[in-house]
Amino acid sequence: MSTEAVGISGFAVYLPPHRVDLRQWCRWTGSSWDKVGAVVGTGFRMAGPGQNVYSMAATAALRLMDQYDVDPGRVRFLALGTESSTDNSAGAVIVRGMLDAAMQERGVTGLSRQCEVPEFKHACLGGVYAMKSALRFLATEPGDAVAIVISADVAKYELGSSGEATQGAGAVALLLEKRPALLEVDLAACGSASAYRAIDFRKPMVRANGHGNCFRETPVFNGKYSTTCYLEESLQAIREMLRRMGRDSREYFRRVAAVFMHRPYERMPLNALGFAYLAGLASSGSAGHAELAGYCQAAGVGIAEVVAEMSATHDILALVREGRLDRDPWPLTMQLLREFRAHPLYEDIVAARMRLGAQPMRELGNVYSASLLAWLAAGMEEAVQSATDLGGREVLALGYGSGDAAEAMPMRVAPGWSRAASRIGFAAALENAVDLTHDEYIALHRGGSGPRPLTGRDEFVVDRVGTSIAAEFADEGVEYYRYCR
């Protein structure tokens, strides 16, 4: 097994051009812009006519290969993380087919015939699972092979639902290799957590007009319960990571340069990191207890009761069995968190750690499995543009997927990282936006013809969908793709 460092050497981002301005959306729906702007963000993208998760993933992967001059023959692992598949059999090999077609049209050799092509599904964690698997591949693979991982999704919620403002679509591609140019990942210290949670967020098979089964485009979800699941599972993954690292929670969060988390909307990761920091103080010795006692006194809660609440094992699934989805397992801790947000240290420990890349991410909405990795890309690009000195500093990436599972991945910024970061192109990926009118938004959401297709150079589109059910040639529902050079 190789003892060389493995990690991330590059990012590339693809966002469809069709944009919903959330200020305008608030006018259409009568929602409060003050609340939506503060809690959610400023806009989101929608996949347009002729686009799906595979076409977006292939476009992001092609951009990655172009931006980082990747030799297609060195790509021995091509993985896709998504929960928006349109084929229940094939997966990342569809992306491979598009890339090979593009290479053929360009007159160059395609991907290695020995390339592995898995697809990963676990809600919003699929991309992180794909990345972790690719890094394990590289750690055991001889030679100079590289891996490409793409996270791509379409987040769609019912019109009028509480999740409507948190939609999104896009793809993020990562270049992974030994001796990485951007971020080294400590695989041995990654913290994993999982537990079955039933109904926080699901996309079950449903009957379609009495004829067979189909997947739901929009999820079944329970907002308050989903928040509880997110907080608890993320905390479990962080605790396991710190145990593996042999690190004290208080010391770690005061040293880490930046934290990136799964981001269903802007406020959620801020709450989760604040929650995790406070919970960590309970196990950080006398210094942690002294700091926690000060917050407890200001919030008017007893430290002994708070520590007991933080230390207890909570059966989150029991909330479903008991029909008590709105019950908060940590009422004192959440009261403490509200008080902590007003404390100056909250700005230094929580908000400042999550500032890199946060502003451009307000434009993405929720892109499910691509959410965390998009934020990492945005943050590293902003760091190089603002001349933030990150060389050798620690970074935390925390992925989460409903159901539930979480991964806490400690990383270290590689020497000479700025050259690779300057190639990311996140800001450029935002520049293609075309705002939808209300009528165009409704039409596109309902699956109609929608606005006219908007396709740039070096992109892939769905050219047609097969309809034949003949015995000699059947392709009903199979998508055929076209490379737009």
SEDREN-847902 format. One record per residue: x, y, z of N, C-alpha, C in turn. Coordinates in steps of 0.001 Angstrom, whole numbers, plus 500000, padded with zeros to 6 digits. Each point is the difference from the previous one (the first is absolute). Layout:
N
XYZXYZXYZ/...
***
This chain:
485
500844498803500000499156501197500000500879501248500000/499616500993499218500764501241499927499867500782501290/501127500626500414499969500881501166499998501461499588/499924500270498703499967501370499506498666500660500360/500052501308500155498772500754500247499086499914498792/498706499959500256499003500039498932499043501150500295/499385500519498956499073501104500226499560500665498714/499636501252500111499363500749498918501018500912499327/500041499938498666500893500866499232499257501022499158/498671499903499922499274500983499199498497499841500104/499312501076499661498540500034499948499563500632498680/498831499608499543499320500706498905498506499957500282/499294501041499586498585500165500333499194500257498743/498851499341499918499033500339498956498660500332500634/499442501153499630498671500405500436499154500290498772/498781499464499932499130500336498865499670501483500029/499774500616498850499809501459499960498675500485500573/498967499164500027498675500445500414499982500292501503/499827501272500343500124500458501387498680500554500506/499692499691501254498873500621500696500574500978501018/499639501270499845500395501038500942499076499903501213/500563499727501176499148499767501165499279501257500474/500521501177499700499254501214500330498727500076499151/500157499660498706498825499960499121499052498881500418/500571498852500350499186498869500434499148500390501197/500546500772500915499230500452501164498816500858499563/500187500805498978498883500802499485498946499098499371/500436498964499282499046499085499362499179499248501042/500631499617501089499365499100500966499488500701501251/500310501288500154499589500713501205500844499657501211/501168499443499785500901499650501099500799501216500449/500564499919501189500788501098500554501426499957499457/500384501035499248501365500050499483501010500157501143/499662500748501029500912500159501123500357498646500599/499008499134500147500255498686500575500722499089499009/499499499937498762500606499113499006501436500421499711/500225501303499854501344500475499724500976499701501118/499529500055501239500876499760501147500236498520500252/498985499170499777500084498586500360500426499121498828/499547500328498786500200499114498852501102500490499073/499831501180499403500969500500499037499363500952499021/500613500148498832499554500989499012499466499405498706/500279498738499732499521499413498749500253498511499941/499437499357498961500316498598499733499850499727498518/500591498898499551499967499613498590499052498825499785/499511499894498758499133498892499614500540499365498724/499979498673499957500363499315498766498991500352498922/500492500338498823499121500426498913499636498866499068/499288500308498935499664498985498996501271499362499439/499995498689499903501168499310499469501116499799501004/499736500260501276501020499800501017499517499009501052/500939499224500514499707499146501150501276499830500809/499965499155500992501144499884500889501230499470499264/499811499140498996501139499442499275500625501007499048/499188500784499323500563501003499095500775501060500784/499472500408501168500709500979500819501292499410500554/499959498739500434501192499355500547501094499895498945/499635499615498792500997499864498939500601501355499632/499179501039499987500514501339499695500992500455501058/499686499761501283500921500365501072501301499209499893/499907498705499688501198499170499880500870500452498842/499381500363498883500769500475498852500704501313500329/499320500889500703500636501240500435501208499722500894/499842499040500897501091499646500898501214499540499209/499784499122499024501096499462499218500684501095499194/499215500953499504500576501108499233500764500972500902/499403500338501147500607500989500893501301499507500628/500114498677500194501177499452500667500840499116499070/499744500069498707500797499269499001500141498525500355/498881499361500292500004498594500407500145499098498778/500939499099500058500173498989498961498892498962500168/499081499860499025498888499048500157500466498578500293/501134499619499477500493498650500201500395499692501432/500237501045500806500376499785501407498781499842500905/498808500264499478498791499940500828499595498543500167/500196499476501212499709498590500258498815499812500936/499421501098500443498848499933500904499141501225499711/498790499756499502499055501075499682498709499705500748/499701500782501030498855499711500858499018501164499984/498735499675500176498934500997500062499209499807501281/499819501070500744499120500001501156498766500819499685/498827499400500141498759500692499659498806499294500626/498933500733500203498718499401500349498951500356498949/500461500423498814499087500445498941500176499189498728/500387498733500136500207499153498828498737499889499156/500197499908498706498875499745499096500075498592499418/500950499202500473500106498608499582500285499177501239/499250498941500217500135499196501208500930498814499812/500762500012498882500956498930499758501387500583499770/500170500715498906501283500631499698500160501263500830/501238500456500156500255501200500787501137500810499422/501156499968500687501134500820499561500519499599498631/499721498775499571500441499586498670499329500848498916/498828500552500297499341500917499059500858501244499827/500547500510501098500893501156499931501251499637499214/500519498822500249501172499550499255499733500007498491/498808499533499625499667499970498582500008501378499370/499474500984500716500012501372499475501412500546499886/500831499741501013501380500487499956500769499352498856/499802498704499807500678499320498889499570500581498661/498701500310499866499514500587498759500630501365499755/500130500783501046500624501318499858501465499869499613/500701499049500619501409499803499665500162499548498549/499095499134499565500058499540498615499792501164499040/499045500869500308499753501150499133501180500962500006/500709500056501101501188500860500088501229499350499376/499888498721499651501122499301499376501046499512500975/499595499734501269500947499488500999499458498702500578/500865499251500665499623498725500603499099500221501204/499030499117500184499060500117501102500552499462501306/499111499816500965500398499516501320500547498585499915/500809499637500997500565498665500061498903498950499953/500224498938499237499036498910499933499916499273501341/501022500172500843500020499354501305499403500889501099/499286501034499609499429500946500964498776499407500708/499971500101501332498822499594500771498953501120499928/498708499618499974498948500996499768498814499822500962/500205500113501306498894499808500940499138501251500159/498755499778500392499111501084500401499601499775501462/499974501088500787499712499918501428498721500758500316/499159499389500825498756500652500414499854499910501505/499962501133500648499507500096501370499616501452500232/498831500377499513499525501374500143501144500957499674/500229500988500852500990501042499713501424499573500318/500197498772500455501328499518500350500638499176498889/499282499754498908500513499133498948501328500468499430/500154501309499811501248500518499448501172499816500934/499777500160501304501069499804500972500377498524500071/499011499115499975500308498575499968500799499658498730/499647500599498883500740499761498759501439500482500136/500184501180500605501343500540500192500826499109500923/499404499550501090500732499153500938500404498681499337/499108499432499204500321498758499299501127500225498988/499962501126499302501046500302499028501355500186500677/500014500634501170501254500190500720500554498664500485/499124499108500444500452498660500387500575499262498795/499380500168498837500521499396498763501417500495499733/500182501317500084501318500565499707501047499542500995/499596499813501263500940499591501031500541498594499763/499306499194499215500428498620499753500419499760498551/499767500972499128500282499820498568501444500402499691/500766499114499359501371500374499630500010500978498834/501117500645499803500151500875498849499426501382500213/499734500693498877499593501408500056498538500206499603/499150498999500304498578500127499674499386501175500747/498967500589499386499232501053500658498537499579500018/499238500665500861498565499733500102499238501293499788/498826499872499417499071501122499862498701499612500698/499545500858500876498731499796500695499097501179499673/498763499709499621499030501056499719498824499858500949/499609501101500609498758500063500770499034500864499201/498845499466499689499038500733499181498594499667500462/499146501019500052498630499756500445499053501074499502/498727499637500053498903500932499747499110499979501232/499973501094500733499162500114501194498706500706499615/498908499284500125498709500534499586498981499752501106/499228501037500352498972499894501035498661500457499433/498934499490500577498665500352499536499764501507500109/499264500528499034499601501406500069499169500225501258/500340501047500743499273500308501217500490499279501235/500982499093499848500517499272501157501025500864500728/500334499592501234500981500745500786501404499891499420/500228499025499129501322499835499401500164500680498661/498947500648499488500057500529498637501150500977499784/500296500824500992501069500995499839501387499376500011/500100498717500371501306499351500128500255499011498874/499512500293498816500253499140498852501384500304499419/500385499245498977501299500242499380500357498897499025/501003500252499176500488499001499051501428500361499623/500828498977499821501378500255499594500875498784500222/501263500147499648500959498906500113501369500553500361/500717499248500827501367500336500382500877498781499730/501099500209499293500936498917499716501299500237500755/500597498910500515501235500063500769501070499154499333/501203500520499959501166499237499575500719499518501253/500138498687500131500626499391501165501256499256499567/501066500125500798501239499308499649500917499883501207/501059499241499830501050499949501002500785501309499947/500602500354501117500717501266500105499123501139499475/498841500208500601499031500958499463500518501443500038/499528500781499053500456501377499861499194500979500846/498858499575500547499100500949500660499706499627501454/499432498821500234499586499593501343500377498548500249/500771499758501051500318498643500420498925499518500971/499483498802499773498941499437500837500577498925500906/499753500132501307500454499002500972498946498903500073/500150498980499156499006498938499917499860499248501322/501109499756500680499959499211501232499230500709501105/499893501333499922499342500763501063498565500390499669/499503499602498858498629500367499627499003499383500985/499040500803500432498988499518500922498710499664499280/499515498790500173498768499549499347498900499798501038/498767500225499584498843499739500862498811499682499121/499135499113500468498774499700499267498962499426500938/498741500223499680498867499455500759498754500138499134/499114499029500087498766500055499217499024500971500643/499438500923499199499144501045500540498640500088499295/499701499070499130498643499794499459499497501101499077/499567501137500525499203500921499178500488501440500035/501272500234500285500415501399499992500059500543498578/500376499139499018500077500420498596500082498741499161/499020499771499157499969498786499191499443500294498617/500338499120499048499429500050498653499543498588499621/498910499548500563499568498618499767499437499798498598/499971498731499593499316499642498759498500500189500202/499328500523498986498551500186500082499357499457498724/498723499702500104499262499555498821499763501174499067/500148499770498721499825501056499006498770499708499161/498895500670500293498757499844499245499557498550499905/500319499206501027499582498605500013500823499098499120/501065500564499353500806499197499072501444499974500472/500392498973500748501383499861500411500410501008501054/501300500009500272500552500868501020500858501099499389/500161501086500717500913501051499574500593500650501246/501094500707499822500611500719501106499320501349500181/499912500425501250499541501353500288501110500988499633/499641501073499302500958501091499766500172500849501245/498923500150500751500032500833501195499970499112501243/500662500411501069500128499134501161498809500039500939/499890498952500793499162499990501194500917500401501150/499694501081500690500909500444501049499227500612501154/500681500052501139499441500573501220501040500954500567/499792501294499784501026501004500203500630500029501383/499195500096501041500546500087501354500757498721500361/499439498871499674500647498724500278501305499871499212/500006500471498742501212499939499183501122500811500626/499653501148500586501004500817500678500590499264501194/499156499353500772500467499208501142500958498907499540/499643499296498932500847498928499471501353500543499541/499986501118499299501227500625499497500943500330501151/499475500634501046500830500405501132500611498791500703/499178498989500268500481498849500769501010499177499221/499738499743498735500912499162499224501318500717499739/499947501302499740501229500770499789500854499991501262/499365500162501151500727499980501270500678498653500221/499298498907499683500587498678500173501234499817499121/499942500478498750501147499869499093501184500830500484/499736501209500500501070500857500518500655499356501215/499196499464500901500555499346501187500892498825499620/499577499212499014500807498862499578501304500466499353/499932501053499203501218500543499389500990500456501068/499520500745500984500878500493501058500582498851500822/499194498948500207500511498829500722501140499359499224/499821499873498689501039499390499168501262500865499958/499815501292500027501141500914499952500655500169501373/499297499595501073500508500230501335500044501470500347/499005500743499513499986501452500167498872500430500922/500244501111500705498992500624500838499114500895499138/498687499920500189499055500731499168500254501509500035/500150500559501190500197501442500135501276500449499290/501071499250500218501279500339499365499905499892498480/499339498939499521499911499792498550499258501141499314/498826500366500514499207501019499321500608501399500130/500896500187500940500695501280500085501193500056499049/500454498854499532501155499954499095499624499842498536/498893499324499706499650499721498606499763501316499244/500519500080498780499938501254499244498630500247499386/499325498931499561498713500161499331499201498718500151/498693500163500066499084498864500106498975500111498883/499784498899499291499012499918498930499083498823500312/498690500224499924499044498965500358498928499890498921/499291498872500031498831499900499122499092501201500259/499499500587498924499357501308500081498637499972499307/498965499498500647498669500036499386499466501426499859/500420500873500913499748501438499899501008500688500913/500147501310499882501134500681500625500065499839501516/498892500091500693500021500018501454500319498638500627/499656498923499300500123498670500599501420499658500442/501036500127499177501337499628500473500509500891501122/499605501267500016500388500874501104499446499479501323/498724499604499986499407499424501205500687498698500401/500323499187499005500598498699500299501390500145500600/500808500927499469501339500175500549499938500607501404/499094500967500206499827500549501342499575498939500995/499077499141499587499529498897500838501145499047500332/500800499649498991501103499068500205501066500599500914/500258501302499855501009500634500852499559499981501465/498753500375500254499500499998501376500006498590500581/499564499015499213499990498620500483501414499518500306/500973500469499215501378499596500220500591500555501282/499512501152500426500525500588501236499751499099501202/498914499245499949499659499121501127501032498910500202/500791499701498958501003498929500115501416500534499839/500181501312500220501303500632499774500695500404501287/499795499248501053500709500229501237499587501266500721/500854500449500899499652501146500846499845501283499202/500854500197498987499885501218499191498679500023499244/499602498847499463498729499925499284498824500234500924/500028499393501177498904500168500957499904501441500489/501152500641500196499992501397500446499380500899498943/500354499758498737499418500804498915498500499736499889/499618498721500078498584499637499898499202500608501149/500584500036501189499296500553501164499654501470499786/500896500738499348499721501407499726498819500178499076/499925499173498958498857500073499082498710499594500717/500084498975500823498814499539500726499471501082500937/500885500676500689499582501061500909499289501110499234/500546500388498827499380501054499198498638499571499469/499837498693499718498744499495499453498997499631501082/500432500008501253499090499659501090499682498524500082/500961499139499652499800498553500100501129499416500849/499740498881500642500994499371500852500977499169499206/501301500121500302501006499271499235499879498497500196/499658499551501193499868498562500237498903499399499126/498884500722499893498887499513499172500377500005498514/500733501034499582500422500082498594500970498868499668/500983499768500868500970498934499754499301498641499956/499035499799500891499261498736499992499230499838498692/499392501069499538499236499946498744500912499724498815/501181500645499965500944499804498904500608498605500014/500169499432501191500671498707500142499063498817499830/498710500241500073499024498905499923499937499419498595/499625498730499934499739499354498714498527500193499658/499733500625498875498626500315499615499533499066498879/498876499372500173499413499122498986499149500863499070/500621500478498927499309500923499095498858499296499265/500206498745499639498957499262499289498755499834500864/500157500018501322498840499880500891499019501149499797/500486501138499534499103501126499736498974499644498921/500404499151499054499072499544498957499000499011500593/500501499040500744499121498984500589498977500635500943/500400501062500686499114500650500974499164501113499385/500234500297498709499254501074499354500318501371500574/501265500214500384500396501260500639501136500653499211/499793500193498704501057500509499135500438501413500369/499140500760500676500352501371500355500754500102501320/500182498887500697500672500065501294501493500225499818/500576500893500789501427500307499954500728499173501061/500928499115499599500715499198501000500958500822500861/500330501206499550500987500823500707499443501399500276/498915500129500745499411501335500199500940500973500698/500761499546500981500914500893500709501182500398499108/500518499037499246501126500295499113499586500987498910/498796499853499470499542500925498960499760501389500581/499523500056501233499871501294500670501383500630500172/500956499179500347501375500463500159500574500481498666/499686499278498912500480500389498677499472501380499607/498735500256500290499435501319499678500742501108500755/500365499737501232500770500973500773501418500125499451/500588498881499612501376499974499502500149500826498724/498961500033499165500073500770498747500260501483500245/499612500499501157500208501418500315501360500249500648/500740498950500305501290500137500667501094500310498973/500960500865500301501073500320499039500773498767499524/500142498990500857500766498821499613499299499193498907/498667500116499909499279499311498928500519500472498646/500220501287499866500509500536498739501376499426499686/500851499866501014501362499518499776500065498500499780/499226499246500765500107498542499954499121499387498912/498803500548499820499044499402499071499937500768498678/499517501217500042499769500753498760501271500189499192/501107500358500669501244500240499273500525498734499341/499777498844500620500480498737499429499206499612498752/498806500576499837499133499617498885499824501138498996/500884500969500038499826501168499137500527499788498585/501098499244499858500568499809498672498985499337499067/499703500652498902499085499445499003498540500125500323/499650500542501175498593500039500404499166500926499121/500569501118499585499221500954499212499605499442498627/500920499465499199499572499414498720499065498808500160/500113499276501124499116498857500207498549500415500198/499759501247500356498628500495500145499251499963498672/500730499846498891499393499971498676499629498593499541/500410498971500739499836498637499500498737499297500472/499405500473501092498914499218500565500549498711500579/499198498951499979500419498689500490500261499100498803/501237499546499857500313499079498900500319498605500550/499357499662501119500075498653500571501454499500500109/500355498945499274501327499407500164501117500931499566/499690501002499178501026500943499537500184501176500952/499161500097501018499984501179500859501320500208500740/500452499000500742501235500128500761501189500241499082/500103499225498923501171500094499137500018501313499225/498818500526499675499945501330499383500534501057500959/499632499874501273500472500971500992501519499911500175/500541498789500000501453499844500056500663500705498818/499439499814498814500555500637498806499933501515500111/498836500517500409499832501444500136500949500560501051/500161499282501106500864500466501074501461500037499604/500480498968499320501403499987499598500281501054498942/499043500235499104500193501063499009500028501370500673/499091500225500944499980501288500695501283500202500797/500527498937500574501226500119500777501158500476499135/500132499437498802501121500421499149499781501409499467/498744500355499706499722501333499482500190501081501061/499767499661501254500151500964501090501372499915500663/500881499186499424501355499822500525499987499527501450/499026499166500343499948499394501329501045498896500089/500851500065500994501085499047500130499500498718500654/499766498973499199499489498731500518501022498883499963/501170500228499451500985498936499848500293499269501295/499812498692500019500252499186501177498922500044501057/498939500799499801498939500140500998499011498846499914/499314499744501120498975498959500053498661500518499497/499262499131499318498666500292499486499116498800500315/498746500262500343499037498926500253498898500027498960/499736498847499402498850499838499099499058498975500612/498749500387500204499042499102500622498793499803499085/499852498775499532498871499664499139498900499321500777/498774500166499538498846499399500665498994499561498948/499372498867500253498931499531499137498842499498500829/498809500454499680498813499586500744499854498493499945/499466499480501100499779498558500015500436499219501205/501128500252500679500935501116499948501419499487499981/500926500809499493501418499690500084500782501297499880/501189500008500577500857501181499938501451499560499936/500829500842499402501438499768499904500724501291500352/500875499950501009500857501127500355501395499699499461/500473500832499066501258499724499298501010501106500293/501017499706500827501032501003500258500956500107498815/500317501212499638500866500256498855501082500996500399/501064500038499214501061500983500185500316500617498639/500128501312499975500273500697498745501430499696499561/500146499567498757501289499532499495500953501163499731/501289499747500051500962501038499609499772500405498541/500119501273499700499817500476498637498583499909499488/499028499954500909498587499793499672499402501077499098/500548501201500041499350501124499324499939499831498482/500983499320499426499978499808498544498795499168499584/499762498897500714498838499157499683498704500733500298/499963500772501089498779500725500364499649501062498981/501000500585499365499736501062499021499351499484498726/499965498688499826499397499412498796498548499560500207/499462500154501189498684499419500319498888500565499129/499921501308499867498995500597499123498598500040500560/499868500075501329498656500033500589499255501265499597/500651501151500117499345501264499642499584499997498540/500832499440499133499656499936498574498775499135499759/499833498933500814498834499120499849498701500706500351/500079501058500803498802500762500374499581501002498939/500881500282499043499775501121499085498975499736498901/499573498769499824499106499683498881498523500161500335/499677500632501134498619500013500486499067500812499108/498813499443499778498900500689499314498770499854500890/499508501115500548498884499946500936498698499579499315/499281499092500654498719499534499498498885500969500401/499028500133499136498766500683500393499150499044500825/498950500525500611499128499143500790499396498894499142/499505500353498812499392499003499126501016498942499560/501228500432499696501030499047499600500363499063501145/500063500545501194500302499179501175498931498930500206/498739500397499939498913499041500209500024498925498923/500197500418498743500016499033498899501147499006500151/501166500513500362501150499117500144499825499071501200/499438500505501079499783499186501185499007498883499726/498981500275499210498969499008499703500412499022498915/501202500162499472500504499044499024499529500246498593/499483501197499743499578500343498648501189500376499143/499726500691498888501074500372499089500932501021500623/499450500871500845500833500964500696500605501016499061/501008500725500469500681500979499157500843499304498947/500477500770499047500792499397498932501306499440500568/500532498938499397501260499447500487501118501037499905/500859500022500982501153500890500020501237499133500152/500747499838498938501135499091500015501254500730499554/501060499868500783501272500596499650500902499004499298/501248500365499836500977499122499346500489498956500991/500424498877499450500537498898500792499041499577501101/498751499801499622498979499495500900499327498788499380/499314499250500850499238498838499544498523500239500231/499186499496499096498546500108500135499371498646499691/498777499832500475499221498825499619499460500258498598/500472499236499035499607500210498609498613499451499715/499715498823500544498684499388499823499847498878501008/498781499510500151499700498888500894499337498901499175/500504498809500128499490498887499207498545499662500305/499314499461498989498580499654500150499680498587499542/500961499290499447499713498699499399499844498899501044/498992499172499813499823498819500851499958498733499148/500516500115498770499988498852499093500947498918500484/499697498762499689500814498873500451501399500064499417/500131500474498760501305500023499365500849501198500410/499355501021500563500756501177500457499151500763501010/500387499957501258499240500678501055500874501060500660/499489501223500077500746501071500678499057500981500707/498816499533500382499042500889500634500589500647501254/499978501307500058500478500749501154501499500218500056/500752499404499085501455500156500008500369501370499419/500822500717500720500395501343499562501250499937499128/499974500730498899501151500139499115500518501431500130/501322500131500075500587501297500295500790500537498805/500150501315499981500742500670498932501001500976500616/501199500017499424501046500913500427499920501279499169/499833501125500664499918501299499311501376500658500068/500726499895498946501372500506499999500032501481499634/
***
